[in-house]
Amino acid sequence: MDSNTTLQLHVATQYLAAAGKNYVASKDDDSHTNAGWDAITSSFFTRPFSNTDSLSFYTKEMRLAWNGNKPNSFSLKGHTHAEVLKWLEETSLQNGLKKFVFDLHYTLASGEILNDFSFGGAQENALRTHAGYRTFADNACQAVLSKLGMTAEVRTWPHHFDTGAYVMVPDSKISIGFGLAIPDSLSKDYYLYTSGYVDGASMPTASLPALPLGKWLSEDWQGGILSVDGLKEPDYLKFLERSIEAVKSFTPKS
């Protein structure tokens, strides 16, 4: 995956996060700022606003779409962050909402988004690859939740741009986070991850059974990872299912 394309996708999702912060009832866990994924249109979408409008980001087209009584669309290609904000401000007012404010409560690893940040040069093949990763991951997360009898939302969180879910294991002190993450210090590729927690503290991985796909990490971060480069869709489910089962079976030392 082209790093510039990943950066532009990540920045673009911040408009959805900001829309959630502006127009969706606030939640303590920040879930009002996360996004869903539509595999058919390869788009991220916000939760419904207070007036039932919403904002979508069509990744393959690099286009924002305001869904409401006065729908509107804006191509990001060739435009700056400042120009995107102007469109969002105007469109929010046209749809009877308060003026859109871009005020994130976190900073991206890539740094502050400056007004002259320009959308351009996103590679079409990289956009298609990204959409495939998101769809496979979303499908696998949904499937493993169903297979293991767990209930949770599968969402994309704007800060780290990961798609996944978080569950509590019934009748235990174990919780599990799992999904798809973008390249970072753990992997140069997009990767699947599973991390376990006991009473909120990271679960040590040294005693967990070896994985048929992927590996356990135990230094800067405790959990299992698997690069998705070249993976088939069934491999997504296999990794998540086996790593989650391993975490569920963890027995703390007495």
C-alpha positions in Angstrom: 0.0 0.0 0.0 1.2 3.5 -0.9 1.8 5.5 2.3 0.6 8.7 0.7 -2.8 7.1 -0.2 -3.1 5.8 3.4 -2.4 9.2 4.8 -5.0 10.9 2.6 -7.6 8.2 3.5 -6.8 8.7 7.2 -7.1 12.5 7.0 -10.4 12.3 5.1 -12.0 10.2 7.8 -11.3 13.0 10.3 -14.1 15.0 8.6 -16.5 12.2 9.6 -15.1 12.1 13.2 -15.6 15.9 13.4 -19.1 15.6 12.1 -19.9 13.1 14.8 -18.5 15.4 17.4 -20.6 18.2 16.1 -23.9 16.5 15.4 -24.1 13.1 17.3 -24.9 12.8 21.0 -21.6 12.5 22.9 -20.5 9.2 24.3 -17.9 8.7 27.0 -16.1 6.1 24.9 -15.9 8.5 21.9 -18.0 6.1 19.8 -20.1 9.0 18.5 -17.0 9.9 16.4 -16.4 6.5 14.8 -17.6 5.3 11.4 -19.2 2.3 9.8 -18.1 0.6 6.6 -20.2 -0.1 3.5 -18.6 -2.8 1.4 -20.9 -2.3 -1.6 -19.9 1.4 -2.0 -16.5 1.2 -0.4 -17.5 4.0 1.9 -17.2 5.1 5.5 -20.3 6.7 7.1 -21.1 8.5 10.3 -23.9 7.7 12.8 -27.1 9.6 12.1 -27.0 13.3 13.1 -29.5 14.9 15.4 -31.6 15.8 12.3 -31.1 12.3 10.7 -28.5 13.6 8.2 -25.1 11.9 7.9 -21.8 12.2 6.2 -20.1 9.6 4.0 -16.6 9.2 2.5 -16.4 7.3 -0.7 -12.9 6.0 -0.6 -12.4 4.8 -4.2 -13.6 8.2 -5.5 -12.0 10.3 -2.7 -15.3 12.0 -2.3 -17.4 13.3 0.6 -21.2 13.1 0.5 -23.6 14.9 2.7 -26.8 12.9 3.0 -29.9 14.8 4.0 -32.8 17.0 2.8 -30.3 19.0 0.8 -27.7 16.4 -0.2 -24.4 17.6 -1.6 -21.1 16.1 -2.7 -17.5 17.2 -2.8 -14.5 15.7 -4.5 -11.4 15.9 -2.4 -9.1 15.6 -5.4 -7.1 18.7 -6.0 -8.6 20.5 -3.0 -7.1 21.6 0.3 -8.1 21.0 3.9 -9.3 24.7 4.1 -11.5 24.2 1.0 -13.0 21.0 2.4 -13.9 22.9 5.7 -15.5 25.7 3.8 -17.7 23.2 2.0 -18.6 21.5 5.2 -19.4 24.8 6.9 -21.7 25.9 4.0 -23.4 22.5 3.7 -24.1 22.2 7.4 -25.9 25.5 7.4 -27.8 24.7 4.3 -29.2 21.6 6.1 -30.3 23.6 9.2 -27.5 22.6 11.5 -25.1 24.7 13.5 -22.0 25.7 11.5 -19.5 22.8 11.1 -16.5 23.1 13.4 -13.3 21.1 12.9 -12.0 20.6 16.4 -10.5 17.2 17.1 -9.5 16.3 20.6 -6.5 14.2 19.5 -3.5 14.6 17.2 -2.8 12.1 14.4 0.6 10.4 14.3 1.2 12.3 11.1 0.7 15.6 12.9 -1.7 18.5 12.8 -3.8 18.8 9.6 -2.8 22.2 8.2 -5.0 24.4 6.0 -2.8 23.9 3.0 -2.9 20.1 3.2 -3.8 19.0 -0.3 -5.6 15.9 -1.5 -3.9 14.6 -4.6 -1.9 11.7 -5.9 -3.9 8.9 -4.2 -3.2 5.8 -6.3 -6.3 4.1 -7.7 -4.8 0.6 -7.2 -4.0 1.4 -3.6 -7.5 2.7 -3.1 -8.9 -0.6 -4.4 -6.5 -2.5 -2.2 -7.5 -0.5 0.9 -11.2 -1.1 0.2 -10.5 -4.9 -0.1 -8.7 -4.9 3.2 -11.6 -3.0 5.0 -14.2 -5.3 3.5 -12.4 -8.5 4.3 -11.7 -7.3 7.9 -15.3 -6.1 8.4 -16.7 -9.4 7.2 -14.2 -11.4 9.3 -15.0 -9.4 12.5 -18.7 -9.9 12.0 -18.3 -13.6 11.2 -16.1 -14.3 14.3 -18.5 -12.4 16.6 -21.4 -14.6 15.3 -19.4 -17.8 15.4 -18.2 -17.2 19.0 -21.6 -16.0 20.2 -20.3 -12.5 20.9 -22.1 -9.2 20.4 -20.4 -5.9 19.5 -20.2 -3.2 16.9 -17.6 -3.3 14.2 -16.5 0.2 13.6 -13.6 2.3 12.3 -12.0 4.5 14.9 -10.6 7.8 13.4 -7.6 8.4 15.7 -5.7 5.2 14.7 -7.8 4.4 11.6 -8.4 0.8 12.8 -11.5 -1.2 12.0 -12.5 -3.6 14.7 -14.5 -4.5 17.8 -14.1 -4.8 21.6 -15.8 -7.4 23.7 -16.1 -8.6 27.2 -15.9 -12.4 27.7 -19.0 -13.5 29.8 -18.3 -14.7 33.3 -14.6 -13.7 33.3 -12.3 -10.7 33.8 -11.1 -10.9 30.2 -11.8 -8.4 27.4 -10.6 -8.6 23.8 -9.9 -6.1 21.1 -9.5 -7.2 17.5 -9.6 -6.0 14.0 -7.5 -4.4 11.2 -4.8 -1.7 11.7 -2.8 0.5 9.3 1.0 0.4 9.1 2.7 1.6 12.3 5.6 0.7 14.6 4.3 -2.9 14.8 4.1 -3.6 11.1 5.1 -2.0 7.8 1.9 -3.4 6.2 -1.8 -3.2 7.1 -2.3 -6.0 9.7 -4.8 -7.9 11.7 -4.5 -7.7 15.5 -5.9 -9.4 18.6 -5.2 -8.1 22.1 -6.4 -9.5 25.4 -6.9 -7.7 28.7 -7.4 -8.9 32.3 -9.2 -6.4 34.5 -8.2 -3.8 32.0 -4.5 -4.6 32.0 -2.7 -6.1 29.0 -2.7 -9.8 28.9 0.8 -11.4 28.7 1.2 -13.5 25.5 4.2 -15.7 26.5 2.0 -18.6 27.6 -0.6 -18.4 24.8 -0.5 -21.3 22.2 1.2 -20.6 18.9 -0.9 -19.3 16.1 -1.3 -21.1 12.7 -1.1 -17.7 11.1 0.6 -14.6 12.5 2.5 -14.3 15.7 2.3 -13.1 19.3 4.2 -10.0 20.3 5.3 -9.4 23.9 7.6 -6.4 24.1 6.3 -2.9 23.4 2.8 -4.3 22.8 1.1 -7.5 23.9 -1.0 -9.2 21.3 -1.2 -11.2 18.1 -0.6 -9.7 14.6 -0.7 -10.9 11.0 0.2 -8.8 7.9 -2.7 -8.9 5.4 -0.5 -8.5 2.4 -1.4 -11.3 0.1 -4.0 -12.8 2.4 -7.2 -14.5 1.2 -10.5 -13.6 2.9 -10.7 -16.9 4.8 -7.3 -16.2 6.4 -8.7 -13.1 8.1 -11.3 -15.2 9.9 -8.9 -18.0 10.7 -6.4 -15.6 12.4 -9.1 -13.8 14.4 -10.9 -16.9 15.4 -7.8 -18.8 16.6 -6.2 -15.8 18.3 -9.5 -14.9 20.1 -10.0 -18.5 21.3 -6.4 -18.4 22.6 -7.0 -15.2 24.6 -10.3 -16.6 25.9 -8.5 -19.6 27.3 -6.0 -17.6 29.2 -5.6 -18.6 32.8 -3.9 -16.1 35.1 -1.2 -17.4 37.4 -2.4 -17.8 41.0 
